[in-house]
Amino acid sequence: MNFLAHLWLTDRAGLPLVGAVLGDVVRGRLDGQLPPQLEASIRFHRRVDVATDAHPLSVAARARFGDGARRYAGIVLDVLHDHALALDWSLNGSLDGPHAEPLERFARRAARAVADPGAWQLAANRAAPDAERFEALLLSYREPAGIDHAFERIGARLSRPERLHAVARDWRAWLADVRRDGPALRAALLALEPSF
């Protein structure tokens, strides 16, 4: 799961959305130095990551990647889960009730929450992301160009980005499987209880 899916799950858990992103930034033990709800949100992000990696659907999906590609399979699958969620957003109404929030409204609300400068300063001692740019990033997961850009952005943080790019080049081949498996995986992750 990448940003959009983490935010979607965190929202349904009733936790601060900023923790869905800070979960990738804050390292080490959470020992009461942050507000309890924020720590719970960061912990929830970590639990989602562990549960996603261990879920049989994720294990089977990574196994379909060839030798040498499995190291980057998790990254590719995380981004594709966001793409599938964005593409199938309206289908999540069965999980949200009859009046599902449109993706555009959710992205705006989530981006504003993620851009909380106080939480970023307190938890990560760095500036918060810009809300408008983060909203655009979330909405970009609907488009193939947004997915290609996500892999470029992630690769820029790696020492050997060409390896990720070689695996991610064929992301469209994996999308049907992710769209098929995504609802069951998200349903399993919704069952996770936040820990305080």
C-alpha positions as CSV (number, residue, x, y, z in Angstrom):
1,M,0.0,0.0,0.0
2,N,1.3,3.5,-0.9
3,F,0.0,6.9,0.2
4,L,-3.6,6.7,-1.1
5,A,-4.4,3.2,0.3
6,H,-2.7,4.1,3.6
7,L,-4.8,7.2,3.9
8,W,-8.0,5.4,3.0
9,L,-7.4,2.7,5.6
10,T,-6.3,5.2,8.3
11,D,-9.4,7.3,7.6
12,R,-11.6,4.2,8.1
13,A,-9.8,3.4,11.4
14,G,-10.7,6.9,12.6
15,L,-7.1,7.9,13.1
16,P,-5.2,11.2,12.2
17,L,-4.5,11.1,8.5
18,V,-1.1,12.7,8.9
19,G,0.1,9.5,10.6
20,A,-0.6,7.5,7.4
21,V,2.3,9.4,5.8
22,L,4.5,9.9,8.8
23,G,4.5,6.1,9.2
24,D,7.0,6.1,6.3
25,V,9.1,8.9,7.9
26,V,9.2,8.4,11.6
27,R,11.7,5.7,12.6
28,G,12.3,3.8,15.9
29,R,10.1,3.2,18.9
30,L,7.1,5.2,19.7
31,D,7.4,5.9,23.4
32,G,4.8,8.5,24.3
33,Q,6.7,11.5,23.0
34,L,4.0,12.2,20.4
35,P,0.2,12.7,21.0
36,P,-1.4,9.3,21.6
37,Q,-3.7,9.5,18.5
38,L,-0.7,10.4,16.3
39,E,1.4,7.5,17.6
40,A,-1.6,5.2,17.1
41,S,-1.9,6.4,13.5
42,I,1.9,5.7,12.9
43,R,1.6,2.3,14.5
44,F,-1.4,1.5,12.4
45,H,0.6,2.4,9.3
46,R,3.3,0.0,10.4
47,R,0.8,-2.8,11.1
48,V,-0.8,-2.3,7.7
49,D,2.7,-2.7,6.1
50,V,3.4,-5.9,8.0
51,A,-0.1,-7.3,7.4
52,T,0.1,-6.5,3.7
53,D,3.5,-8.1,3.2
54,A,2.3,-11.3,5.1
55,H,-1.1,-11.6,3.5
56,P,-1.3,-14.7,1.2
57,L,-2.5,-12.5,-1.7
58,S,0.6,-10.3,-1.4
59,V,2.9,-13.3,-1.0
60,A,1.4,-14.9,-4.2
61,A,1.6,-11.6,-6.1
62,R,5.3,-11.2,-5.3
63,A,6.0,-14.8,-6.2
64,R,4.7,-14.1,-9.8
65,F,7.6,-11.7,-10.3
66,G,10.7,-13.3,-11.8
67,D,14.0,-14.0,-10.1
68,G,15.9,-10.7,-9.5
69,A,12.6,-8.8,-9.7
70,R,11.1,-9.9,-6.4
71,R,13.3,-7.4,-4.4
72,Y,11.3,-4.6,-6.1
73,A,8.0,-6.4,-6.4
74,G,6.7,-4.9,-3.1
75,I,7.3,-1.4,-4.3
76,V,5.6,-2.0,-7.6
77,L,2.7,-3.7,-6.0
78,D,2.3,-0.9,-3.4
79,V,2.0,1.7,-6.1
80,L,-0.3,-0.4,-8.2
81,H,-2.6,-0.9,-5.2
82,D,-2.9,2.9,-5.1
83,H,-3.6,3.0,-8.8
84,A,-6.2,0.2,-8.5
85,L,-7.9,2.0,-5.6
86,A,-8.0,5.3,-7.5
87,L,-9.4,3.6,-10.7
88,D,-12.0,1.6,-8.7
89,W,-12.7,4.3,-6.1
90,S,-16.5,4.4,-6.8
91,L,-16.6,0.6,-6.2
92,N,-15.5,1.1,-2.6
93,G,-19.0,2.5,-1.8
94,S,-19.9,-1.0,-0.5
95,L,-17.3,-0.4,2.2
96,D,-18.2,3.2,2.8
97,G,-22.0,3.0,2.6
98,P,-24.3,4.4,-0.1
99,H,-22.8,7.9,-0.2
100,A,-19.1,7.2,-0.8
101,E,-16.9,10.3,-0.7
102,P,-15.6,11.2,-4.2
103,L,-11.9,10.8,-4.7
104,E,-11.4,14.5,-5.4
105,R,-13.0,15.4,-2.1
106,F,-11.1,12.7,-0.2
107,A,-7.8,13.8,-1.8
108,R,-8.3,17.4,-0.8
109,R,-9.3,16.5,2.8
110,A,-6.4,14.1,3.2
111,A,-3.9,16.4,1.7
112,R,-4.9,19.2,4.1
113,A,-4.6,16.8,7.0
114,V,-1.2,15.5,5.8
115,A,0.1,19.1,5.5
116,D,-0.3,19.7,9.2
117,P,3.0,21.6,10.0
118,G,2.7,21.0,13.7
119,A,2.6,17.2,13.4
120,W,5.6,17.1,11.0
121,Q,7.7,19.4,13.2
122,L,6.8,17.4,16.3
123,A,7.2,13.9,14.8
124,A,9.8,14.3,12.1
125,N,11.5,17.7,12.7
126,R,10.9,18.7,9.1
127,A,8.5,20.8,7.0
128,A,5.1,19.3,6.0
129,P,4.3,18.6,2.4
130,D,2.4,21.3,0.5
131,A,-1.3,20.5,0.5
132,E,-2.0,21.4,-3.1
133,R,0.9,19.4,-4.4
134,F,0.1,16.4,-2.2
135,E,-3.6,16.5,-3.4
136,A,-2.3,16.5,-7.0
137,L,-0.1,13.5,-6.2
138,L,-3.0,11.5,-4.8
139,L,-5.2,12.3,-7.8
140,S,-2.3,11.4,-10.1
141,Y,-2.7,7.8,-9.1
142,R,-5.7,7.6,-11.5
143,E,-3.5,8.1,-14.6
144,P,-0.8,5.9,-16.1
145,A,1.5,8.9,-16.3
146,G,1.0,9.4,-12.6
147,I,2.1,5.8,-11.9
148,D,5.2,6.2,-14.2
149,H,6.0,9.4,-12.3
150,A,5.6,7.6,-8.9
151,F,8.2,5.1,-10.0
152,E,10.5,7.8,-11.1
153,R,10.1,9.6,-7.8
154,I,10.7,6.4,-5.8
155,G,13.7,5.5,-7.9
156,A,15.3,8.8,-7.3
157,R,15.6,7.8,-3.6
158,L,17.4,4.5,-4.4
159,S,21.1,4.0,-5.0
160,R,20.3,1.9,-8.1
161,P,17.1,3.2,-9.5
162,E,17.6,1.4,-12.8
163,R,16.7,-1.9,-11.1
164,L,13.4,-0.6,-9.9
165,H,12.7,1.0,-13.3
166,A,13.5,-2.3,-15.0
167,V,10.9,-4.1,-12.9
168,A,8.3,-1.3,-12.9
169,R,8.5,-0.9,-16.7
170,D,6.0,-3.7,-17.0
171,W,3.6,-2.5,-14.3
172,R,0.6,-2.7,-16.6
173,A,1.0,-6.5,-16.8
174,W,0.4,-6.8,-13.0
175,L,-2.5,-4.3,-12.8
176,A,-5.3,-6.8,-13.5
177,D,-4.2,-9.1,-10.7
178,V,-3.9,-6.2,-8.3
179,R,-7.4,-4.9,-9.2
180,R,-8.7,-8.4,-8.7
181,D,-7.0,-9.0,-5.3
182,G,-7.2,-5.4,-4.0
183,P,-10.7,-5.5,-2.5
184,A,-10.0,-8.7,-0.5
185,L,-6.7,-7.4,0.7
186,R,-8.2,-4.0,1.7
187,A,-11.1,-5.8,3.5
188,A,-8.6,-7.9,5.5
189,L,-6.6,-4.7,6.4
190,L,-9.8,-3.0,7.5
191,A,-10.1,-5.7,10.2
192,L,-6.9,-4.5,11.8
193,E,-7.5,-2.7,15.1
194,P,-5.6,0.4,15.9
195,S,-3.4,0.1,19.0
196,F,-3.1,2.9,21.5
